[in-house]
Amino acid sequence: MTPETAAAYQHESAIEAEPFAGPALESFAAVRRRFDVLLWLSVAWLALITLASAFASFLPLASPNDVAGPINVPMFHDFGNSLILGTDSFGRSLLSRSIYGARTSLVIGVSAATAGCIVGGIIGLLAGYVRGATDRVASFIIDSVLAFPALVVLLALTAILQPQLSTIVLGLSLLSMPAFARLERGAALTYAERPFVIAARSYGTSRLRTAFAHVLPNSVVTMVTYLPTIIAALIVAEGSLSFLGLGVPPPTVTWGGMILDGEPNLASAPNQVLVPAAFIFVTVFALNVLGERVRGRLDRRGRG
Amino acid sequence: MTSFFSWKIARALGIVLTVTFLTQGLLGLVPGSIAAAILGPQATAAQVNALNAKLGTDRPFLVRYFSWLWNALHGNLGSSAVNGQSVVSAIRSALPVTAELVILSVLLALVLSLVTGTVAARKPGGKLDSAIGAVTSASLSLPPFIVAPVLAYIFAVQLGWVPVLGYVSLTSSIGGNLQSVALPVIAIGLPEFAVLQRLLRADLAATLGEDYIDAARGRGVPEGRILARHALRPSLISLMTATGITIGRLISGTVVVEVFFSLPGIGSLLVRSILARDLIMVQGCVVMIALAYVLINLVVDLAYSLVDPRIRIQAVA
């Protein structure tokens, strides 16, 4: 079999293996027809917050660590100088701090999830395709790590390495790795027995090349559909750490740190806590909605 | 059957040993020496050496690990390098607080999810189902460190129903104790409720489509009885495992909530020790949490396989 016919065979069998059954086709079309307001609101928010935090320095915002106005300004009291959401007990603009905080959360969440996805994906691919002892060792490690409360691992890590951006990204990517590894292992297992993979092996492709060139491109979809959900979980984990005072230290602005700072003034100036809390909630919610919808559409194996 | 149980127990022991080994290994990663980390930058080299000798941290790694393990097996986890308190006694006084929080929030999540899950599964896609679904999908995105301040603002600051901070022990006043843990329990239990409710609802909705449910309806069994006896029973098994799994996240949740509401549990102890760089106490707490966690999962695993023999057969095969 020439590579061309093998490729055609691969394409064909991939379709043949997963035909759109009646009900699936129907629901797929139904999803297409109905305009999903929640999904588009979520996408709009994520786009807005990403762009705003990426280009924060070009926006007409007060610097997040500078005194921008009087202290403890309530919400919607003053509209000038980006004080619309009020100020904290140092007179720093809450709007500006929330947007710079988004930068920290998004950078940490996205980079840790990407790193976890790549490393975990390779481990899962090898475990699921090579099988045997590799699989048993990898699975035991994956299960052991997943069997342990994530925040406690992170706390232990920060106790030992000083909390800073790189430590936290490292810790979070280590935490997300087993989840990706397990997802990729499951997907690789199902693709390893597909006719196109067996065909590739039979005309002499090496095991490693088969794994990366034939199994990986097909099974990677499963991991990608979980990316938004895992980014959301990592943003929550980073927020918990910062809230405990063990996250990225100041002057870097973090949402969790803002909640920690505002907590003593909860009675007199609740906006200092509620504003960052709302930013975290909306962002995490939007990521969860996006993840759920993407899974519903792309992952034909159904919800995981 | 015996081989299945012993395999599970051996595995749990293996995980606990791995965790203790890794924690000890992590302590080895401390830049400089443990004594230097505890004493801070002002300490002289002589002070550091003296403390290292006292803690035994100048010995080789494996010697340190096995002597720690030997002591741990004899109920001695060492004592705090900061205030000299014994780790075991610190954990013993903190454990009941955390245990109470975990038990109450699991109960809250279970009761709420059983009620709303059954109601929602009755008419999948109905108004009530959609409303509950909206609440649970929002709750999934509400981590305890957001819920805790918001609840404190509404119920403690605005309404004044419960005190904001402080812990009343169960032995001094039952009512006072329940008041002081009410908000923490809601903050911890809310996301877990969402997870369990969604699972139960999906499970129940699928079960309600089975033939034997139609058969029961055909026999004229009342709808409420079908739900409670015929449909709910098989779903309870998966609910049980899910509860075991959620306890992992619950433990993370208690750390944050204990710190926010100043409750003297394991979570506060852990965070306080980290901030004070009291690494021996940190090690003790982490090992304790791991032990509790593995034990809970083991019990759930074993109970699960007693209820449903198919699990046992699959796991051995």
Interface residues (C-beta under 8 A of the other chain):
Chain A: S144 A147 F148 P149 A150 L151 V152 L155 A156 L157 T158 A159 I160 L161 A232 V236 G239 S240 F243 L244 G245 L246 G256 I259 G262 E263 L266 A267 P270 V273 L274 A277 I280 F281 V284 F285 N288 V289 E292
Chain B: I15 T18 V19 T23 L26 L27 L29 V30 P31 S137 A138 L140 S141 L142 P143 P144 F145 I146 P149 V150 A152 Y153 V157 V164 G248 R249 I251 S252 V255 V256 V259 F260 L270 V271 S273 I274 L275 R277 L279 V282 V286 I289 A290 Y293 V294 N297
